[in-house]
Amino acid sequence: MPAKKEAIWIARELSRCSGCRKCEIACSLAHENRVWPEASRVRVFMLVPGLEFPHLCAQCEDYPCVKACLFKALSISNKTGAVLVNAKACTACGKCINACPGRIPHLHPLKNKIVICDLCKGIPQCVKVCHEGGYDVLTKVPRRDMSYKLYARKPEEVTRDLAAKFYGEKGEEFI
């Protein structure tokens, strides 16, 4: 009997991000077979010049996106803990987007379905390229008991915190 995989999580050290966008490229190559950042499950935001960061599913402990889906198109992987999208059942109604505290799920640019990080079946390609680039902004770690919802924040909120970290309290004025 094969050993059960431990659920994983992608830890983030956002202040280390250079904005290279390799995570978006690796994700779109893995899922779309081409470089297509708009269809990537991880998105890099830059709301203030010099403050770029990856934005991806935080795997909230209560999975509000999954609960909000009226069509049962979202489920949770028993192996990784990732949110999985059943494209045939998804109507792109947007209820999962509104339920997500970070508004992380988004519509695929061509297909009428939601896209969300599926952790690449346990081998997240965004983590791989981030490590190969020497940034280690994204790292794969075992999922532990903690409040993942702390990481599911809107890009504006994340930018505000990064600006304060880099520029002090005056940094919040940039947002």
Contacts in CASP RR format, 6 or more apart in sequence:
PFRMAT RR
TARGET T0000
AUTHOR 0000-0000-0000
METHOD contacts of the structure
MODEL  1
MPAKKEAIWIARELSRCSGCRKCEIACSLAHENRVWPEASRVRVFMLVPG
LEFPHLCAQCEDYPCVKACLFKALSISNKTGAVLVNAKACTACGKCINAC
PGRIPHLHPLKNKIVICDLCKGIPQCVKVCHEGGYDVLTKVPRRDMSYKL
YARKPEEVTRDLAAKFYGEKGEEFI
4 79 0 8 1.000
5 79 0 8 1.000
5 80 0 8 1.000
5 122 0 8 1.000
6 142 0 8 1.000
6 143 0 8 1.000
7 79 0 8 1.000
7 80 0 8 1.000
7 81 0 8 1.000
7 142 0 8 1.000
7 143 0 8 1.000
8 80 0 8 1.000
8 81 0 8 1.000
8 119 0 8 1.000
8 122 0 8 1.000
8 124 0 8 1.000
8 140 0 8 1.000
8 141 0 8 1.000
8 142 0 8 1.000
8 143 0 8 1.000
9 59 0 8 1.000
9 140 0 8 1.000
9 141 0 8 1.000
9 142 0 8 1.000
9 143 0 8 1.000
9 144 0 8 1.000
9 148 0 8 1.000
10 56 0 8 1.000
10 117 0 8 1.000
10 119 0 8 1.000
10 124 0 8 1.000
10 126 0 8 1.000
10 127 0 8 1.000
10 138 0 8 1.000
10 139 0 8 1.000
10 140 0 8 1.000
10 141 0 8 1.000
11 138 0 8 1.000
11 139 0 8 1.000
11 140 0 8 1.000
11 141 0 8 1.000
12 53 0 8 1.000
12 54 0 8 1.000
12 137 0 8 1.000
12 138 0 8 1.000
12 151 0 8 1.000
13 136 0 8 1.000
13 137 0 8 1.000
13 139 0 8 1.000
14 53 0 8 1.000
14 54 0 8 1.000
14 137 0 8 1.000
14 158 0 8 1.000
14 162 0 8 1.000
15 162 0 8 1.000
15 165 0 8 1.000
15 166 0 8 1.000
16 135 0 8 1.000
16 136 0 8 1.000
16 137 0 8 1.000
17 44 0 8 1.000
17 52 0 8 1.000
17 53 0 8 1.000
17 54 0 8 1.000
17 135 0 8 1.000
17 137 0 8 1.000
18 52 0 8 1.000
18 135 0 8 1.000
19 44 0 8 1.000
19 46 0 8 1.000
19 52 0 8 1.000
19 53 0 8 1.000
20 133 0 8 1.000
20 135 0 8 1.000
21 37 0 8 1.000
21 44 0 8 1.000
22 126 0 8 1.000
22 129 0 8 1.000
22 130 0 8 1.000
22 133 0 8 1.000
23 40 0 8 1.000
23 42 0 8 1.000
23 44 0 8 1.000
23 54 0 8 1.000
23 126 0 8 1.000
23 129 0 8 1.000
23 130 0 8 1.000
23 137 0 8 1.000
23 138 0 8 1.000
24 37 0 8 1.000
24 40 0 8 1.000
24 42 0 8 1.000
24 43 0 8 1.000
24 44 0 8 1.000
24 54 0 8 1.000
24 126 0 8 1.000
25 35 0 8 1.000
25 37 0 8 1.000
25 40 0 8 1.000
25 129 0 8 1.000
26 125 0 8 1.000
26 126 0 8 1.000
26 128 0 8 1.000
26 129 0 8 1.000
27 40 0 8 1.000
27 41 0 8 1.000
27 42 0 8 1.000
27 117 0 8 1.000
27 120 0 8 1.000
27 125 0 8 1.000
27 126 0 8 1.000
28 34 0 8 1.000
28 35 0 8 1.000
28 36 0 8 1.000
28 37 0 8 1.000
28 39 0 8 1.000
28 40 0 8 1.000
29 35 0 8 1.000
29 125 0 8 1.000
30 120 0 8 1.000
30 125 0 8 1.000
31 39 0 8 1.000
31 40 0 8 1.000
31 41 0 8 1.000
31 115 0 8 1.000
32 39 0 8 1.000
36 109 0 8 1.000
37 43 0 8 1.000
37 44 0 8 1.000
38 109 0 8 1.000
39 108 0 8 1.000
39 109 0 8 1.000
39 110 0 8 1.000
39 115 0 8 1.000
40 115 0 8 1.000
41 56 0 8 1.000
41 57 0 8 1.000
41 115 0 8 1.000
41 116 0 8 1.000
41 117 0 8 1.000
41 118 0 8 1.000
42 54 0 8 1.000
42 55 0 8 1.000
42 56 0 8 1.000
42 117 0 8 1.000
42 126 0 8 1.000
42 138 0 8 1.000
43 54 0 8 1.000
43 55 0 8 1.000
43 56 0 8 1.000
43 106 0 8 1.000
44 52 0 8 1.000
44 53 0 8 1.000
44 54 0 8 1.000
44 55 0 8 1.000
45 52 0 8 1.000
45 53 0 8 1.000
45 55 0 8 1.000
45 155 0 8 1.000
45 158 0 8 1.000
45 159 0 8 1.000
46 52 0 8 1.000
47 155 0 8 1.000
47 156 0 8 1.000
47 159 0 8 1.000
47 175 0 8 1.000
48 159 0 8 1.000
48 162 0 8 1.000
48 163 0 8 1.000
48 174 0 8 1.000
48 175 0 8 1.000
51 159 0 8 1.000
51 162 0 8 1.000
51 163 0 8 1.000
51 166 0 8 1.000
53 137 0 8 1.000
53 155 0 8 1.000
53 158 0 8 1.000
53 159 0 8 1.000
53 162 0 8 1.000
54 126 0 8 1.000
54 137 0 8 1.000
54 138 0 8 1.000
55 102 0 8 1.000
55 104 0 8 1.000
55 155 0 8 1.000
55 158 0 8 1.000
56 104 0 8 1.000
56 117 0 8 1.000
56 126 0 8 1.000
57 82 0 8 1.000
57 83 0 8 1.000
57 104 0 8 1.000
57 105 0 8 1.000
57 116 0 8 1.000
57 117 0 8 1.000
57 152 0 8 1.000
58 102 0 8 1.000
58 104 0 8 1.000
58 148 0 8 1.000
58 149 0 8 1.000
58 150 0 8 1.000
58 151 0 8 1.000
58 152 0 8 1.000
59 81 0 8 1.000
59 82 0 8 1.000
59 83 0 8 1.000
59 143 0 8 1.000
59 148 0 8 1.000
60 100 0 8 1.000
60 101 0 8 1.000
60 148 0 8 1.000
60 149 0 8 1.000
60 152 0 8 1.000
61 147 0 8 1.000
61 148 0 8 1.000
61 149 0 8 1.000
62 149 0 8 1.000
63 74 0 8 1.000
63 76 0 8 1.000
63 83 0 8 1.000
64 99 0 8 1.000
64 100 0 8 1.000
64 101 0 8 1.000
65 74 0 8 1.000
65 83 0 8 1.000
65 96 0 8 1.000
65 97 0 8 1.000
65 99 0 8 1.000
65 100 0 8 1.000
65 104 0 8 1.000
65 105 0 8 1.000
65 116 0 8 1.000
66 74 0 8 1.000
66 75 0 8 1.000
66 76 0 8 1.000
66 83 0 8 1.000
66 96 0 8 1.000
67 99 0 8 1.000
68 95 0 8 1.000
68 96 0 8 1.000
68 98 0 8 1.000
68 99 0 8 1.000
69 95 0 8 1.000
69 96 0 8 1.000
70 93 0 8 1.000
70 95 0 8 1.000
71 89 0 8 1.000
71 90 0 8 1.000
71 91 0 8 1.000
71 93 0 8 1.000
72 86 0 8 1.000
72 89 0 8 1.000
73 85 0 8 1.000
73 86 0 8 1.000
73 87 0 8 1.000
73 89 0 8 1.000
73 90 0 8 1.000
73 91 0 8 1.000
73 113 0 8 1.000
73 114 0 8 1.000
74 83 0 8 1.000
74 84 0 8 1.000
74 85 0 8 1.000
74 86 0 8 1.000
74 90 0 8 1.000
74 96 0 8 1.000
74 114 0 8 1.000
74 116 0 8 1.000
75 83 0 8 1.000
75 84 0 8 1.000
75 86 0 8 1.000
76 82 0 8 1.000
76 83 0 8 1.000
76 84 0 8 1.000
77 83 0 8 1.000
77 84 0 8 1.000
77 118 0 8 1.000
77 119 0 8 1.000
79 121 0 8 1.000
79 122 0 8 1.000
80 118 0 8 1.000
80 119 0 8 1.000
80 121 0 8 1.000
80 122 0 8 1.000
81 119 0 8 1.000
81 143 0 8 1.000
82 117 0 8 1.000
82 118 0 8 1.000
82 119 0 8 1.000
82 122 0 8 1.000
83 105 0 8 1.000
83 116 0 8 1.000
83 117 0 8 1.000
83 118 0 8 1.000
84 118 0 8 1.000
85 113 0 8 1.000
85 114 0 8 1.000
85 115 0 8 1.000
85 116 0 8 1.000
85 118 0 8 1.000
87 111 0 8 1.000
87 113 0 8 1.000
90 112 0 8 1.000
90 113 0 8 1.000
90 114 0 8 1.000
91 112 0 8 1.000
92 107 0 8 1.000
92 112 0 8 1.000
92 113 0 8 1.000
92 114 0 8 1.000
94 105 0 8 1.000
94 107 0 8 1.000
94 114 0 8 1.000
96 105 0 8 1.000
96 114 0 8 1.000
96 116 0 8 1.000
97 103 0 8 1.000
97 104 0 8 1.000
97 105 0 8 1.000
97 106 0 8 1.000
97 114 0 8 1.000
100 152 0 8 1.000
101 149 0 8 1.000
101 152 0 8 1.000
101 153 0 8 1.000
101 154 0 8 1.000
102 152 0 8 1.000
102 153 0 8 1.000
102 154 0 8 1.000
102 155 0 8 1.000
103 154 0 8 1.000
104 116 0 8 1.000
104 117 0 8 1.000
104 152 0 8 1.000
105 114 0 8 1.000
105 115 0 8 1.000
105 116 0 8 1.000
106 114 0 8 1.000
106 115 0 8 1.000
106 116 0 8 1.000
107 113 0 8 1.000
107 114 0 8 1.000
107 115 0 8 1.000
108 114 0 8 1.000
108 115 0 8 1.000
117 124 0 8 1.000
122 140 0 8 1.000
124 138 0 8 1.000
124 140 0 8 1.000
126 138 0 8 1.000
127 138 0 8 1.000
127 139 0 8 1.000
127 140 0 8 1.000
130 136 0 8 1.000
130 137 0 8 1.000
130 138 0 8 1.000
130 139 0 8 1.000
131 138 0 8 1.000
131 139 0 8 1.000
156 175 0 8 1.000
159 174 0 8 1.000
159 175 0 8 1.000
160 172 0 8 1.000
160 175 0 8 1.000
163 171 0 8 1.000
163 172 0 8 1.000
163 174 0 8 1.000
163 175 0 8 1.000
164 171 0 8 1.000
164 172 0 8 1.000
167 174 0 8 1.000
END
